[in-house]
Amino acid sequence: MREQLRHPARLVPLSFAIAVALGTALLMLPVSRAGPGGADFVTALFTATSAACVTGLIVVDTPTYWSPFGQGVILVLIQVGGFGIMTGATLLGLLVSRRLGLRTRLVAQAETRILSIGDVAPALRLILAATLAVEALVWIVLALRLRLAYGEPWPGAIWNGLFHSVSAFNNAGFSTYTDNVMGFASDWLFLGPIMLAVAVGGIGFPVIADLWRNRQPARWSVHTKVTLLGSAVLLALGTLAVLAYEWSNPGTIGDAPLHERILGALFHSVVSRTAGFNSLDVAEMTTATLLVTNALMFVGGGSAGTAGGIKVSTAFVLLLTVWAEIRGEEDTVAFRRRLSSHVQRQALSVVVAALLIVAAATLYLETVTSFPLELIMFEVVSAFATVGLSAGITAQLPPSGELVLVVLMFLGRVGSITFATGLALAAGRRPYQYPEERPIIG
């Protein structure tokens, strides 16, 4: 039993479970709550899970319900969760690389150029340096902006700047303002640094390391090229979709000047891919925008980063596989590199498993609540993809519904990593083959 728990693929979910348990215990203390008494178990558990899994969904108002101590606990959980995800996913990637056969390892190393066994210590140092550098830079900018433009006292500006910087880089979406960041909907100098931190944290460590080591795009790995291209396409399509569907909606950007409309659409497109901040009122958005946001949340960001979802590379591989099948091509190719059939099956397995989990949770919440289906699905996808955007019904769910979202946040954050690792480590061949037969498809 002890040897099984020491397995790296089990240590990641175990460490997050311990962090959630400790966070829950601390948040239940009376000192963590702004009002009298301590938080109840479900509220503390939900908040601790949302923070440690860098999601951002809340059932109580963060700045008014939690004391400075409680907010500090949330901030530590966010930092530990984000750093733990990046390091855990990277180390599991190294584990997979070591367990693969020699030929496959050589191919993988030639493609990624970053995840080799000897790179463990440098990788951890780079993750820590990137985290601290981005968070410090964004912290300074936000604190100065809050002090000079909004007149917040220095202590408040420093604390709010730090909280939003850490929350943004770790793609958490927690805010120390009751309306999240809706009060800064027209402020490029406040929302811009947040978008930068979200993008860097969500792109994934393998991409950051590749960009750091290889200044020439021709030398980037296929994973880096796929992630950057996919992220750019999703960002552009998301921005255009929000502009199109919300252009005449007075509840969001319909009455705003052009530059505010563009900022609102761009910010929503960026944060929908797992950050969870909102400068627009999600509850007022059109059904079409909610569906587009569901798609952006479900895909998420880059692998081995603070973003959630099925990941950009997974969606890209699956789309390329479908395109190759439509064209009748035997090989699936990306940037003049052939993608192995095992990678394609992995991508399909991750997507199907995610769809089944989302469908089951949606069906359950549809059974125990009376909210419209599109709102329920939005909360479910947001929780599973560890985004944190809400249409305003999370706090109104029954305790069993909140617990379902807790499980979804944990599975979406930790389960996806261990599941993908398990698929990679399970690669193998039977010493025999069954006769082949082709069932009718379609």
N, C-alpha and C positions, 0 to 999 in steps of 0.2 A: 504493500500500500504506500509506504513512504517513498519507494523508488518511483512509483507511478506519479506521485505528486511532484517529484523533482523534474519530471519531463517538461522541457520548456513550453511545449504546446499546452500544457495544463497549468503552468505557473502563471501565464498571462491572465487567464480568467480568474484564477485563485487570488492573485495579487489585487485585481480590481474588486473582487468581492470583499476582500479585507478592507480596502480603502473605503468602499461604500459602507461597510459595517461601522468602521471607526467614525466616518463622517455622520452617519445616522445618530450614533451615540452622542457625539458632540453637539449636533443640532437640536437634540432633545433636551439639552441642558437649559435651565432658565436663563442663564447668561447669554444664550444665543438668540433669544427672542426679545424684540423691542417692547412687547407688552408683558403683562403678568403671566407667570407660569412658563413651562416649556412647550415646545411644539409636540403635537401628537405623533405617534410612530409613523403613520402613513405619510404625513406631510414631510417629516424629516427624511424618511427613506426615499421618497420621490425626489426631493431636492438634492440629496446626497448622490443619488444615482444619476440625476440629470447633470450635476456638476462634474462628477468623476468620469462620466462617459461623454463629457463636453457636448451636451445636447442643448440645454437652454430652456426647455419646457419648464413652466412653473405652475404651481397651484396656489401660491400666495404671492403677494407683491413684495419683491425682494427688498426695496429700500425702506418700506414701512413695517414689514413683519419681522425682519431680522435685524438684530442689533449690529453695531460695528464688529463685535466678536463673531457673530454668526456670518456676516458678510465676509469676514476674514477666513473663516472655515471654508466657505464656498469658493473663495479665490484660491486657496491652497489646493482644494480638491480639483479645481479646473487645471491648475498648473501641473499637479502630479498626474492627473489623467491624460493631459495632452502630451507631456513628456514621456509618460509610460507607454502610450500608444505608439509614438514614433520609435522609441527604442525597442519596445517589444516586437513590433512588426519587423523592424530591421533585423533583430537577432533571430527571429523565426525564419526570415529570409536566408540568413546565413546557415541556419540549421538545415533548411531544405537543400541549399547548395551543397552542403557537406554530405548529405545522405544520397544525393543523386549519383548515378554512375559516372565514371571518368569522362567518357565522351560527352555526355550531357552537361557535366560540370564545365568542361572546356568551352562548349558552345555558349552556355549561360554566362560564363565569365567574359567571353569575347563580346557578348551582346550588351551586358549591363556595365561592365568595366568598373564596378564599384563594390559589389557585394562578395568579397572574398574573405576567407577566414582570417587572414592577417590584418584585415581592416576593421576589426571589432573596436579596438580602442580609438583609432582615428575617427571612426564613424560616430561613436558616442561623443567625442569631443566636438565634432562638427555640429551634431544635433544640438548640444548644449550651447555652443557659441552662436549658432543661428537663432536659437530661441531667445537668448538673452539680448543679442544685438537688435533684433527686430522689435522685441517688446520694449527695450529701453528707448529706442528711437521714437516709436509711436507714442510711448508714455510722455516723453518730453514735449512732443508736438501737441498732443491733446491737452496736457496740463496748461501749457502756455495759451492755447486757444481758449480754454475755459476761463482762465484768469483774465486775459487781455480783452477778449471779445464779449464775454458774458458776465464778467465781474464777480465770478465766484471767489471766495476767500482762498488764499493759498492752500491751507490744509485740505479743503474740499476739492479744489482743482487738482491737487496732487493725487489724492485718493481716487477720485473719479477717473482721472487720466490713467492711473495704474490699473484700475479694475477693468476698464474698457480695453486697454492694450492687451492685457493677459487674456481676457475673454475673446478678443478678436483673433489673436494669433492662434489660439487653441480652438477656434471655431466653435466657441461655446454659446455665445449669444446672450449671456446674462448681462443685465444692466443695472446700474444703481439709480436709474430714473424710472418712475412709474410708467411713463409712456414709452419705455425703451429709448430709442433715439429719434422718435418722431418729432421732438422739439428742434432737431437739427436737420430737418428735411431739406432745407435750402442751403445748407452750409457745406460747400465743397471742401473747405479746409478742415472740417471735423470728420465728415464721412469718408473723405479721400484716404487719410491714413488708416482708417478702420478697414476699408476695402483692400488696401495694400497688405495689411497684416493678415487678413482672411485669406487672400490669394497665396501668399508665401507659406503660411501654415498649412493650407489645404492642398498644396501642389504635391506634397510628399517628399520625404527625405531623399529617396533615390534620385529624383529629378534635381533637387537642390545640389546634391553631391556631384551629379554629372555636369551640371552647369558650372559649378565651381572649378571642376578639374579640366573641363574641355570648353575652351572659349569659342571653338569653331563648330558651327552647327553640323557640319559633315561628320564630325566625330561623336555626335550624340548617339546614345543607344536608341533602339526602336521604342523602348518603353518611354523614354523622355520625349521623343518626337510624337508618339501617340498621345501622351498626356497633355502636352502643350497644345497640339492641334485640336484635340477633343475639347479641352477647356476653352480655347478661343472660340470655337464654333458654338459651344453651349452658351458662352457669355453673350455673343452677338445675337443668337437666335432668341435667348431669353429676354434681352433688352428690347429687341424689336417686337416681340410678342406682348410684353407688358405695355409698351407704347401703343400698340394697335388696340388692345382690348381695354385699356384703361383711359384712352385719350379723352373720351367724353364722359368719364365717370367722376362726378363732383366729389365723391367720397374718397378719392385717392389723388389723382393728378389732373382731373378734368378742369379745375379752375386755376391751376398753377401756371406761371409763365413758362416759356419754352425751356429755359435752362434748368428749372426745377423739375420739369417733366422728365428731361433726359437724365438728370441725377437720380431721381426717384426710380426710374426704370432700370438704370445701370446698377444702382445699389441693390435693388431687389433681385436682379439676376445674379449678382455676385454672392449675396448671402443665402440665396435659395439653395445653393449647392453645399450647404451644411452649416453656415454660421449662425443663423437664427435671429440676428438683429432685424428690426423692422423700422424703416422710416416712413412707411405707408401703413394705413390701417388694413390689415389683412382681412378682417371681418367684412369690410366694405368692398372687397374686390369681386369682380365678376366671376361666374363659374368657370368661364374659359381660362381666366388667369390662374385660378386655383388648380385647374387641370395641368396647365403648363408648369406651374410651380411644383406640382406632384412629380412630374417627369424630371425636372431639374434636381429635386431632392432625392429621388430614387437613384439617379445616376451618381450624384455626389462629386467627390474630388479625386485627388491622386492617391495611389497606394502608399502605405507606410507613412501617412501624414495624419494631421488632426481631423481631416474630413471624414465623413461617413459615406453611406450609400454603397452601391455595388461597385463603385469606382469607375472612372473614365476609361481606363484601359480595358476593363471587363466588357463594358458596353461597346467599345470600339472593336474589340476582337470579335464579338458576337455579330455586329453589323457587317464586318468584313467577311465573316464566314457565310452569312446569308447572301451577300452580294456575289461571292464566288460561286455559291450553289446556283443562284439565279442565272449566272453567266455560263454555267456548265463547266467551270474550271475545277480541276482536281485539287489544286493547292490554294490555300488562303495566303495572300501576300500583303505585307505592309512595309512600305519604304524599301522595296527590293529585297525583303527578307521573308522567307517562308515560315509561317506559323505552324508549330507542331499540332497534330491532332489532339494530343493530350491537353494542350493549352486551350484549344477550342472547347473540349469537353468540360474543362474546369470552368470556363466562362459560362457555358450553358448551365452547369450545375449550380453555380452561385446565383444566377438570375432566377432560375426556377425555384430554388429554395427560398429566395427572398420573396418572390411572388406568392408562394404558398403561405409563408408566415404572415405577410401583409393581408392576404385574403382571409385567413383564419381569424386574425385579430379584428379585422373590419366586421366580419360576420358576428363575432361575439358582441362587440360594442353596439352593433345595430340591433342586437337582441335585447340588450339591457338598458338601452337609452332610446330617446325619441328624437334625437337630432337628425337632420337631413344626411343622407348617405355621403354627399360630397364633403361635408364638414368632418364626418367621422373618418373618412378615408384620408383626409388631409392631416388630421392629428396622428393617425396610425403611421402614415408614411414619414411624417416629420419625426416621430419618435424612433422608428426603426432606422431611418437614415441619420439619426442623431443630429438633426437640423435645429429644432427648437422653435420654428415658426408655429404660430397657433392662430386658428380662426376664432378663438375666444371661448372654446367649450371645455378646455382641459380642466379648469377649476370647478366645472359643473358636473364632471363625471362622478359616478358613484365610486366608493372605495375599491370595488372589484375592477372597475374600469381604469382607475389610476394604477392599480397593481399590474394590469395588463400592459400599460404603457411603460412601467418600470422594467418589466421583462423584455419588452421590445427594445428599450434603450440599451439594456445590457447585451442582448443578443446582437443588436445592430452594431454595437461598438466592439465587443470582445469576440462574440461568436463568429463574425465574418472572418476575422483574422485566423482563428483556430480552425475554422471550417476549410478555408482556402489552404492552410498549411497541411491539414489532414489529407486533402485531395492530392496535394503535391507529393506527400510522403507515401501515399498509398499506391503510387505509380508502380506498376509491375506487369508481368506477363504470365499467363498460365502456361504450363508445360505442354498444353494440348489445345486444340481448337475444335469447336463444334461445327457441324455442317452449316453452310451459309444459306439463308433464305431471306427474301425481300417482301415484307408486308406492304400492303397498299397504303400510300401516304396521300392524304388530301381527299 
